[in-house]
Amino acid sequence: MKHCAATIGNPIEGSHTTTICPACRRKVQEDRQDCPYCGVVLRKWKPRLVPMHAEGVSPQQIPAPVPTPLQMTRLITCLVLGLVLLLGYQKWNRSQVETTPASVTVRPSPPPTAVPAPPAETQPSQPTQPIQPTVALSNPPDQQPAPLQAGQASVDDHKLDGQGEKPKLNRYEVPFEAYEGTAKRIIVSVTFNDSVTAPMLLDTGAPGMHISHKLAEKLGVFRMDEGTLVIKAGGIGGSAPAIRTIIDKVQVGGASDRFIPTTVTRSISDSFEGLIGLDFMAKYSITVDHKKKVLVFEEIPPDQNSPGGHDEQWWRNTFREFNNYRDYFRKYIEAVDKRIMDTPFGGDARFEGLKRAAEWQYTQADKLLGRLEHYAGEHVVPTHWR
């Protein structure tokens, strides 16, 4: 059964000519190269075989494939051959274990002249491997190494102690401005995406990152088309329209973090361009030294249960947020489509405008979710957290 792209238009009203996507069967503007819902390139679409149940045949009516006698013979032969090989390998492995004593270690013995006597007083400070003697030394008694004195560690002991060393954690001191006019604040200089630096307010009461429209324009948030979803941001003074997006990198002094979900709102002060919330602080222990007017960032030891520096709750909440956005606008588009179909004479221009706006929102939410999926894949986030 072949699919074709059907063109739908309203010659009376002069509305936009549309076409039907052969994959998802939704209306698409005729001048588009691809489907905004499923991503199919319309010009490159090729018909595919349609399952029998799509032609009116239920799965229960599809006969099960019956293997031929030749296929059955080959299958039985392969099973018997695999069983014989497995039994033979197990028998050979048991014979090797029984004939090899557990206490014997085979090591090559170098020539006696190739083994120099180790110095009696000097020892390597950081050997790369523990030293294990394999050949007995036949030095005269007066040339034997001196016994270890109290407080002197052997080479092996020194190495074993180093094996349990904890990774070095960095510590950064970042100066801050202590006042916004007469109000006491903590305003630090922040670099975004290694390109734009702006003053930001440290706010432990904010859950995430907030930046101004002016800063977002400098970062090219609206030009890069990597996901800019229109939402309502709520606060103490109520709610207002805002943009939801993702910043790739944020750096405060030497402390940095990647993939920060960010809300773009109107500017709230002339002294700073936004707020740094708890998302950025998750990887650090932060101390405020008001006397020196510095922020001290100390790295928290890495935790295997926090991939990408975020715990399970953060991953679940972020995936839930972006999934909810996309699902909401998908259902909204379906509701508008139904309203258009139920309206006589091809629907109302107002509904067409609502549908286009909802389709744009759905696309932006899908981009944000795709970026989150990619970031989670880089850090091997468990599937059940997504």
C-alpha positions in Angstrom: 0.0 0.0 0.0 1.6 3.2 -1.1 1.5 6.5 0.8 1.2 9.8 -0.9 1.2 13.4 0.2 -2.3 14.8 -0.4 -2.6 18.5 -0.8 -5.5 20.3 1.0 -6.4 23.9 0.3 -9.3 26.3 0.5 -9.5 28.0 -2.8 -12.4 30.1 -1.7 -10.8 31.7 1.4 -7.2 31.6 0.0 -5.9 29.9 3.1 -2.5 28.3 3.3 -2.2 25.2 1.1 -1.4 22.1 3.2 -0.3 18.6 2.6 -0.7 15.4 4.5 2.4 13.8 6.0 2.6 10.2 4.7 4.1 9.0 8.0 2.0 10.6 10.8 -1.0 11.6 8.6 -1.0 15.2 9.9 -1.5 18.4 8.0 1.8 20.2 7.0 2.3 23.4 5.0 3.0 22.5 1.4 6.2 24.6 1.2 7.8 22.8 4.2 10.6 20.3 3.4 10.0 18.1 6.4 7.2 17.3 8.9 7.3 19.3 12.1 5.7 16.4 14.1 7.7 13.3 13.1 10.7 14.8 11.2 10.1 12.9 7.9 11.6 14.6 4.8 8.6 14.7 2.5 10.6 14.6 -0.8 12.6 11.6 0.3 9.7 9.6 1.6 9.6 6.1 0.2 6.6 3.7 0.6 7.1 0.9 3.1 5.4 -2.4 3.5 2.3 -2.2 5.6 1.7 -4.9 8.3 -1.2 -7.2 7.7 -3.2 -5.9 10.7 -3.1 -2.4 9.0 -5.2 -3.8 6.2 -7.9 -5.1 8.4 -6.3 -8.4 9.5 -5.9 -8.8 13.2 -2.7 -10.2 14.7 -4.6 -13.4 15.8 -5.4 -14.1 12.1 -1.8 -14.0 10.9 -0.5 -17.6 10.6 2.6 -18.4 12.5 5.6 -19.2 10.3 6.3 -23.0 10.0 10.0 -24.0 9.7 10.9 -26.3 6.8 12.5 -29.7 7.5 15.8 -28.4 6.3 15.7 -25.5 8.8 14.8 -27.9 11.6 17.7 -30.2 10.7 20.2 -27.3 10.7 18.9 -26.1 14.1 19.2 -29.5 15.7 22.7 -29.9 14.3 23.9 -26.5 15.7 22.5 -27.3 19.1 24.2 -30.7 19.3 27.5 -29.3 18.1 27.4 -26.4 20.6 26.6 -28.9 23.5 29.6 -31.1 22.5 31.9 -28.1 22.4 30.7 -26.9 25.8 31.2 -30.3 27.4 34.7 -30.6 25.9 35.7 -27.2 27.1 34.6 -27.9 30.7 36.5 -31.2 30.8 39.7 -29.6 29.5 39.3 -26.7 32.1 39.0 -29.2 35.0 42.0 -31.1 33.9 44.1 -27.9 33.8 43.0 -26.9 37.3 43.8 -30.4 38.7 47.4 -30.5 37.2 48.5 -27.0 38.2 49.3 -26.5 41.9 47.7 -23.4 43.3 50.9 -22.3 45.1 53.2 -22.3 42.1 53.8 -19.0 40.3 55.8 -19.2 37.1 58.1 -16.2 36.6 61.0 -15.7 34.3 64.3 -15.7 36.1 66.8 -13.0 34.8 70.5 -13.8 34.8 72.2 -13.3 38.2 74.4 -10.6 36.8 71.4 -8.5 35.7 70.1 -8.1 39.3 71.9 -5.2 41.0 71.9 -4.9 44.7 69.5 -2.2 45.8 71.0 0.7 47.7 70.9 0.4 51.4 69.7 4.0 52.2 68.0 5.5 49.1 64.5 4.4 48.1 62.3 5.8 45.2 59.9 8.3 46.5 57.0 7.4 44.3 57.4 3.9 42.7 55.0 3.2 39.9 54.4 -0.4 41.1 55.0 -2.3 44.3 58.4 -4.1 44.2 58.1 -7.9 44.5 61.4 -9.7 44.6 61.4 -12.7 42.3 65.1 -13.9 42.7 66.9 -14.4 46.0 70.0 -12.2 46.3 73.3 -13.8 47.2 75.1 -10.8 48.5 77.6 -11.1 51.3 76.3 -10.3 54.7 78.0 -6.9 54.8 76.2 -5.8 51.6 72.7 -6.8 52.7 70.2 -3.9 53.0 70.1 -2.3 56.4 67.0 -3.2 58.5 64.3 -0.6 58.6 64.4 1.8 61.5 61.4 3.1 63.4 59.5 5.7 61.4 61.0 4.5 58.1 58.4 3.2 55.6 59.3 0.5 53.1 58.8 1.0 49.4 55.8 -1.3 49.3 54.2 0.3 52.3 54.6 3.7 50.7 52.9 2.6 47.5 50.1 0.8 49.4 49.4 4.0 51.3 49.2 6.0 48.0 46.8 3.6 46.4 44.0 4.7 48.8 44.6 8.4 48.2 41.5 10.5 47.7 41.2 12.6 44.6 42.3 16.2 45.0 39.4 18.5 45.4 39.8 22.1 44.1 39.1 25.2 46.1 38.3 28.6 44.6 38.0 32.1 46.1 35.9 34.5 44.1 35.5 38.2 45.1 32.0 39.7 45.2 30.3 43.0 45.5 28.7 43.3 48.9 26.0 46.0 48.2 23.4 46.9 45.7 23.0 50.5 46.6 22.2 50.3 50.4 21.0 46.7 50.2 23.4 44.0 51.3 24.0 41.6 48.4 26.4 39.0 47.0 27.0 40.0 43.4 29.6 38.0 41.5 31.0 38.1 37.9 29.8 35.1 35.9 31.0 33.9 32.5 28.4 32.2 30.2 29.5 29.8 27.4 33.1 31.1 27.6 32.0 34.2 25.8 29.8 36.7 27.8 30.5 37.9 31.3 27.9 39.6 33.4 27.2 40.4 37.1 24.9 38.0 38.8 23.2 37.8 42.2 23.8 34.7 44.4 20.4 33.6 45.6 20.2 30.5 47.8 16.4 30.7 47.7 16.2 30.4 43.9 15.9 26.8 42.6 17.6 27.5 39.2 19.3 30.1 37.0 17.5 33.3 35.9 18.9 35.7 33.4 17.6 38.9 31.8 16.4 39.4 28.2 19.4 41.6 27.6 21.8 38.9 28.6 19.9 36.3 26.7 20.3 38.4 23.5 24.0 38.7 24.1 24.3 34.9 24.4 22.3 34.4 21.2 19.6 32.4 22.9 17.0 33.5 20.4 19.2 33.1 17.3 20.6 29.6 17.9 17.1 27.9 17.9 18.1 25.3 20.5 14.9 25.4 22.4 13.2 28.6 23.7 9.8 27.7 25.2 7.4 30.4 26.3 6.2 29.7 29.9 4.8 31.6 32.9 7.3 32.2 35.6 5.9 32.6 39.1 7.4 34.6 42.0 6.5 36.6 45.0 4.9 39.3 42.9 2.8 36.9 40.8 3.5 35.3 37.4 4.8 36.8 34.2 5.7 35.5 30.7 9.2 34.0 30.5 11.4 31.9 28.3 12.7 28.4 29.3 16.0 27.3 27.8 19.3 25.7 28.6 22.7 27.3 29.1 25.6 25.1 28.1 28.3 26.3 30.5 28.4 28.7 33.5 31.6 29.7 35.3 32.2 31.7 38.5 35.9 32.2 39.0 37.4 28.7 38.7 34.1 27.0 39.6 32.1 25.9 36.6 29.1 23.7 35.7 27.5 22.5 32.5 23.9 22.1 31.2 22.0 24.6 33.4 18.2 24.8 32.8 17.6 28.6 32.7 14.6 31.0 32.8 14.8 34.2 30.8 12.8 37.0 32.5 12.7 40.8 32.5 15.5 42.5 34.3 14.9 43.1 38.0 17.9 45.4 38.8 20.4 47.6 37.1 23.2 46.1 39.3 23.0 42.5 38.1 21.7 40.5 35.1 20.1 37.6 36.9 20.2 35.1 39.7 22.4 32.1 40.4 20.3 29.4 42.2 20.9 26.0 43.7 21.4 24.1 40.5 24.8 25.6 40.1 25.7 25.2 43.7 25.0 21.4 43.8 28.6 20.5 43.1 30.2 22.8 45.6 30.3 23.6 49.3 30.1 27.4 49.5 31.3 29.7 52.2 30.8 33.4 52.3 33.8 35.4 53.9 32.3 38.8 54.5 35.5 40.2 55.9 37.5 39.4 52.8 34.4 39.8 50.5 35.1 36.5 48.8 33.0 33.4 48.0 34.9 30.2 48.7 33.8 27.3 46.4 35.0 23.9 47.6 34.4 20.8 45.4 32.3 18.0 46.8 33.7 14.5 46.3 32.2 12.9 43.2 29.4 10.5 43.9 28.6 7.6 41.6 25.0 8.0 42.5 25.0 11.6 41.1 25.8 11.4 37.4 26.7 14.7 36.0 26.8 16.1 39.5 23.0 15.8 40.0 21.1 13.3 42.2 18.2 11.1 41.2 15.6 13.7 42.2 17.1 16.4 40.0 17.1 14.1 36.9 13.5 12.9 37.5 12.2 16.5 38.1 13.9 17.9 35.0 12.7 15.1 32.7 9.2 15.4 34.2 9.2 19.2 33.5 10.2 18.9 29.8 8.0 15.9 29.2 5.0 17.7 30.6 5.6 20.7 28.4 5.7 18.5 25.3 2.7 16.4 26.2 0.6 19.5 27.0 1.1 21.1 23.6 0.6 17.7 21.8 -2.8 17.4 23.4 -3.5 21.0 22.8 -2.8 20.6 19.0 -5.1 17.5 19.0 -7.9 19.5 20.6 -7.6 22.4 18.2 -7.5 20.0 15.2 -10.8 18.4 16.4 -12.4 21.9 16.8 -11.3 22.8 13.3 -12.7 19.5 11.9 -16.0 20.1 13.7 -16.4 23.6 12.5 -18.4 24.0 9.2 -16.7 25.4 6.0 -13.1 24.4 7.0 -12.8 26.0 10.4 -12.0 29.4 11.7 -8.8 31.5 11.1 -8.4 32.0 14.8 -8.1 28.2 15.4 -5.5 28.0 12.6 -3.4 30.7 14.4 -3.8 28.8 17.8 -2.7 25.6 16.1 0.5 27.2 14.6 1.4 28.7 17.9 0.9 25.4 19.7 3.0 23.6 17.0 5.8 26.0 17.6 5.7 25.5 21.3 5.6 21.7 20.9 8.7 21.9 18.7 10.6 24.0 21.3 9.7 21.6 24.1 10.8 18.7 22.0 14.2 20.3 21.4 14.8 20.9 25.1 13.8 17.3 25.9 16.2 16.1 23.1 19.1 18.1 24.6 18.3 16.6 28.0 18.3 13.1 26.6 21.6 13.6 25.0 23.2 15.0 28.2 21.8 12.1 30.2 23.3 9.7 27.7 26.7 11.2 28.1 26.6 10.7 31.8 25.0 7.2 31.7 21.9 8.2 33.7 19.7 5.2 34.5 16.7 4.8 32.3 14.2 4.6 35.2 15.3 8.1 36.2 14.2 9.6 32.9 
